[in-house]
């Protein structure tokens, strides 16, 4: 079986010690904002765009772009996680995977107002660390672990 891979960007949006997750309609699981990279888009640009479209929040990425520069090369903001995610698994194998650039971002408020065509604001919740731990049975292990790390990283960067 041939595996199809798509590049995606995800951002754990943090405000005041909590991260925003929504119950994804198609995947039936709690996830942060994110989606496929557009053809002409860099990963960090996709993360910012997806957060804006899905939540209405303008975010600041917690991402370093330190490193060598030249006339023909420049550093991109580094994702905090870089994951390979199985999306379509059958007895024959993995049919579809996402190569996910995972960023952490900070929002200045919690008022979620998705763009038209996105999931409703009512589908979103702010999860504090205690909520992530208490609801671990309904959240994917990586969502709990990365959500906790994002909150700690953003809160610790102030």
Backbone torsions as a table, in degrees:
resi	resn	phi	psi	omega
1	UNK	NA	131.1	177.0
2	UNK	-83.5	137.5	178.9
3	UNK	-100.0	127.5	174.2
4	UNK	-92.1	133.0	179.3
5	UNK	-121.0	137.0	175.8
6	UNK	-122.9	145.2	175.0
7	UNK	-87.1	130.2	179.4
8	UNK	-133.0	161.5	175.2
9	UNK	-129.3	138.4	-179.7
10	UNK	-127.0	148.3	175.1
11	UNK	-137.0	124.7	172.5
12	UNK	-84.5	105.3	-178.4
13	UNK	-84.4	126.0	-176.9
14	UNK	-119.7	138.8	171.8
15	UNK	-145.9	125.3	173.3
16	UNK	48.8	49.6	173.2
17	UNK	80.3	18.4	179.3
18	UNK	-143.3	154.5	176.8
19	UNK	-118.8	147.1	-176.2
20	UNK	-90.9	127.4	176.0
21	UNK	-130.0	151.3	175.6
22	UNK	-128.9	153.0	176.8
23	UNK	-83.2	107.0	-174.7
24	UNK	-69.6	125.3	-177.1
25	UNK	-58.2	-52.0	-173.5
26	UNK	-75.1	-39.4	-174.9
27	UNK	-90.5	-11.7	179.6
28	UNK	53.1	49.3	176.7
29	UNK	-153.2	160.1	179.6
30	UNK	-82.7	128.8	-178.0
31	UNK	-143.3	156.4	170.9
32	UNK	-80.0	173.9	176.9
33	UNK	-66.0	148.2	178.0
34	UNK	168.7	170.7	178.9
35	UNK	175.8	-174.4	-176.7
36	UNK	-68.5	145.1	173.1
37	UNK	-72.3	135.9	171.6
38	UNK	-72.0	160.0	-174.0
39	UNK	-54.6	-39.5	-175.8
40	UNK	-101.8	20.6	-169.0
41	UNK	-113.1	141.1	173.5
42	UNK	-86.8	156.1	-175.5
43	UNK	-55.5	-45.2	-178.3
44	UNK	-67.3	-31.7	176.3
45	UNK	-67.6	-39.5	178.1
46	UNK	-64.8	-40.2	179.6
47	UNK	-60.9	-46.1	179.9
48	UNK	-65.2	-43.2	-180.0
49	UNK	-63.1	-46.9	-179.0
50	UNK	-62.1	-41.9	177.8
51	UNK	-60.9	-42.3	-178.9
52	UNK	-66.1	-46.9	-178.3
53	UNK	-64.7	-45.3	-172.3
54	UNK	-81.5	-28.0	-176.8
55	UNK	-119.1	-19.5	-174.1
56	UNK	79.2	4.0	-176.8
57	UNK	-93.2	136.0	169.7
58	UNK	-89.0	128.3	-174.9
59	UNK	-121.4	158.3	170.0
60	UNK	-109.5	124.0	179.6
61	UNK	-76.5	141.5	172.3
62	UNK	-95.5	83.9	-172.8
63	UNK	-149.1	126.2	179.0
64	UNK	-81.2	144.0	173.9
65	UNK	-126.9	31.5	179.5
66	UNK	-79.1	143.1	176.5
67	UNK	151.2	-174.4	-176.9
68	UNK	-65.1	145.6	176.8
69	UNK	-131.4	151.8	174.3
70	UNK	-150.2	-175.7	177.9
71	UNK	-66.4	-24.2	-174.9
72	UNK	-117.3	0.4	-178.6
73	UNK	-143.5	143.0	175.5
74	UNK	-141.4	154.0	179.0
75	UNK	-75.6	142.0	172.4
76	UNK	-99.7	152.6	173.3
77	UNK	-56.1	130.0	-174.0
78	UNK	-82.0	131.2	173.3
79	UNK	-68.2	155.8	178.6
80	UNK	-82.0	-26.1	177.4
81	UNK	-137.2	152.4	177.1
82	UNK	-137.3	103.4	-168.1
83	UNK	-115.8	147.8	169.1
84	UNK	-108.1	117.6	-171.8
85	UNK	-116.9	127.7	175.6
86	UNK	-77.7	124.5	-178.2
87	UNK	-106.4	-44.6	-178.1
88	UNK	-122.5	102.9	-179.0
89	UNK	-114.1	128.3	178.2
90	UNK	-126.8	170.8	175.7
91	UNK	-58.3	-23.8	179.5
92	UNK	-80.7	-15.2	-179.9
93	UNK	139.5	-165.3	-179.7
94	UNK	-94.6	118.5	-177.5
95	UNK	-91.2	-25.1	-175.1
96	UNK	-148.5	135.1	177.0
97	UNK	-134.6	155.2	171.9
98	UNK	-111.7	132.1	169.9
99	UNK	-95.5	106.1	-165.8
100	UNK	-108.0	118.2	171.8
101	UNK	-87.1	109.9	-174.2
102	UNK	-104.2	119.7	-179.8
103	UNK	-111.2	160.9	171.0
104	UNK	-112.5	138.1	-179.6
105	UNK	-137.4	155.0	178.9
106	UNK	-115.4	134.4	176.0
107	UNK	-107.8	152.4	-179.1
108	UNK	-87.8	-9.9	178.6
109	UNK	-155.5	177.5	-176.7
110	UNK	-113.9	12.8	-178.3
111	UNK	-79.0	102.5	-177.5
112	UNK	-89.5	122.1	179.0
113	UNK	-135.9	86.1	-177.4
114	UNK	-61.1	153.3	174.3
115	UNK	-66.9	157.6	176.2
116	UNK	-55.6	138.5	179.9
117	UNK	91.3	-10.5	177.7
118	UNK	-91.7	170.5	177.8
119	UNK	-62.2	152.2	-177.5
120	UNK	-63.5	152.8	176.7
121	UNK	-58.7	-30.6	-179.5
122	UNK	-66.5	-17.5	178.8
123	UNK	-79.7	-8.3	-176.7
124	UNK	-99.5	144.5	173.5
125	UNK	-138.0	150.6	173.8
126	UNK	-95.6	123.9	-177.3
127	UNK	-108.2	116.6	171.2
128	UNK	-82.5	166.0	-179.2
129	UNK	-51.6	-42.1	179.8
130	UNK	-63.1	-35.7	178.5
131	UNK	-67.6	-42.7	178.8
132	UNK	-59.4	-43.9	-179.4
133	UNK	-69.8	-43.5	-176.1
134	UNK	-68.0	-28.9	-177.4
135	UNK	-106.5	22.4	-177.6
136	UNK	-58.5	-26.0	179.7
137	UNK	-69.2	-22.3	179.2
138	UNK	-107.2	1.4	179.6
139	UNK	-115.9	146.2	175.3
140	UNK	-65.3	146.4	-178.5
141	UNK	-55.2	-41.8	-178.7
142	UNK	-68.4	-32.0	178.0
143	UNK	-65.8	-41.3	177.1
144	UNK	-64.7	-51.6	-176.0
145	UNK	-62.5	-47.5	-178.4
146	UNK	-71.9	-36.3	176.4
147	UNK	-60.3	-44.7	177.4
148	UNK	-62.6	-42.4	179.8
149	UNK	-64.5	-40.9	179.8
150	UNK	-62.7	-45.3	179.3
151	UNK	-61.0	-46.1	-180.0
152	UNK	-63.4	-42.0	-178.7
153	UNK	-66.3	-45.4	-179.1
154	UNK	-68.7	-46.1	179.4
155	UNK	-63.5	-35.2	180.0
156	UNK	-77.1	-13.1	-178.4
157	UNK	-84.8	-9.2	-178.5
158	UNK	-80.1	NA	NA
